[in-house]
Amino acid sequence: MTPATLRSCRFLSALAIIPMRQDSEWIDPSVPDDPLTLDIYHSLEPSSFELYEDDGVSTLYQKEQFVTTSFGARRAPNGDITFSLGQSQGEYQGKPVSRTYVVEVNLLGEAPRAITRGGQPMPQQENFANHRWAFDDQQQKVRVKLVQKASDSSTVVIYSGRMH
């Protein structure tokens, strides 16, 4: 899904993880989507999504040559949001060694107090860069940018702006 497609949507579940790529005139299957944006509409109910990828040109997926990566999100009653990025499972020719993710969490009402990845604080920056985050007050959205190796998994916690 591209940002232009998403803008045309009228209804979204409050429980959604939507993968998005940059707009382009055509898709080259040999070039992985990087960065991959994960647009999240959180809820107290857990949400999950499994991304499927293969080489995009052959039928080798029929011989189990593909990769899946799992993502999950949930909001705690105190407002904290936990997002998990799973380890990529499987192999195919051309599988990326790592990927840049832009995690966009919507409908936040206020800036988070802090964000951690794997328990370590992530620095806030007005114009975010790798391993940084920024809050867009106008759109009520936090953007977290991180690079993850395909062999790793991690957990990002967005701490509510409300004091507990």
N, C-alpha and C positions, 0 to 999 in steps of 0.2 A: 504494500500500500504506500502511496506517496502522499506528501502533505496536501497536494491539490485534491486528491481523491478523498482524504479524510475531511477536508473542509466541506465537501458536498454531502457528507453523512449527516443525517438529521437526528438520529438517536444512537447513543452509545450506552452500553451497560456500565454501571458503576463498578463493575468487576471485570476489567479488561486489561490485557497486555497486548498492544498492537505493534508489531514490527513494521518499521518504515525505512525506506531507502531514499537517497537523493533523487530528485527528478532527473530524468535523462531521456534523450531521444530514442535510444535503443539500449538493450541489455547485452553486454558481452559476458557470456557464461564463464569465460576464463578469468574474469576479474571479480573477486568476491565483493559483496556489499560492505564497504568500510568507509566511514563509520556506519554502523547499524543503529538506528534510533529505536528505542523501545518506549512507546508512548503508554503511560500507565494511568488508568482510572481506578483508584483504590477503593477498597471496601473492607468492612469487618470480616467478610467472608474471604477465605483464601482464593487467590486466582493463580492459574498456572498456564503456561504455554510451552509447547515443544516445537523448536525450530528444526526443520528438515532441510538438509543440503546434500547435493551430489555434484558431479562434474558439469552437469547442465548440457552435455552434448552426446553422451553415450547411453547405452542401456545397461551399463555395469551396475546400476542400482538394483537390477534383478539378481545380481550375484552378491548382494549385501554390501556393496561399495557405496556407502552414504554415511552421513553423520547426523546425529540429533543432539541438540543442546536444549536443556530444560531451564525455564525461568519461573519464578514464583514471586508473588507479592501478597502482603496482607497488612491491614492497619489494625493496631491494637486499640483497645478502648481508650487509652490515654492519648491517642493521636499519633504515636510513633508508627512509622511505616518500615517494614522489613522487606527487602528485595533480594532474592537469591539468583545468582547466575551459576548454572551447572557446568560441569566439565563436559566437553564435547565427547560423545560416544561414537566410535566407529572410525572408519578410514575411507578415503577416496583420493584418487590422483588429483593434486592441486589443492588439497585441504589447507586452509590458512593455518599458520603456526600460532598466530594471535589475531585479535580483532579489537578495534576501537568501538566501544559502546557509548552511546549518548542515551542516558536513562532520563526520561522526562516524566515527572510525577505531577499530575494535574490536580486542580481544585483544592489547593492547599490553604487558603485563607490568610496565611501569614508565613513569614520566613522561618525556616527551621532554626532551632538553637544550635544544632551541630549535625554533622553527617560523619559516619565512620564506615570504613571498609575493612573487614576482617578484624574489627575491634580497634583499629588505628584511625585517629582523626584525619579527615580530609580537609585541606585548606579551602576556604571560600575565596572566590575571586570574582570581580565584577564581570569580566569577560573570561569565562572559564577556559582552562587548558587541560591537558591530560592530568588525570588524578586530581581534579579540582571540581568545585561546584559553584553554582550561582543561582540566585532566586530572582525571578522576573515578577516584580510586584504588580505590573500591569496585567499580566496573564495569569497571575496566581499559580505559578508553576516553578518547580525547582528542576534544574538541569544538572546532571552529574555525568562527567566525562571520565571514562577509565579505559585502560587497555588491559585485556586479559588474554593470557596464553590459553590455547585450546585445551591443554592438559590440566588447567587449574579450575577451581570453583571458588566462589567468594560470596560473601553476604554484605550488603550495604544496609545500614540502618539510618533512617532520616528521623531525627529527634524533633518532635513537635515543638513549636515556638512557645507553647504553654508550659509553665512550670508545673511540675507534678507534686 
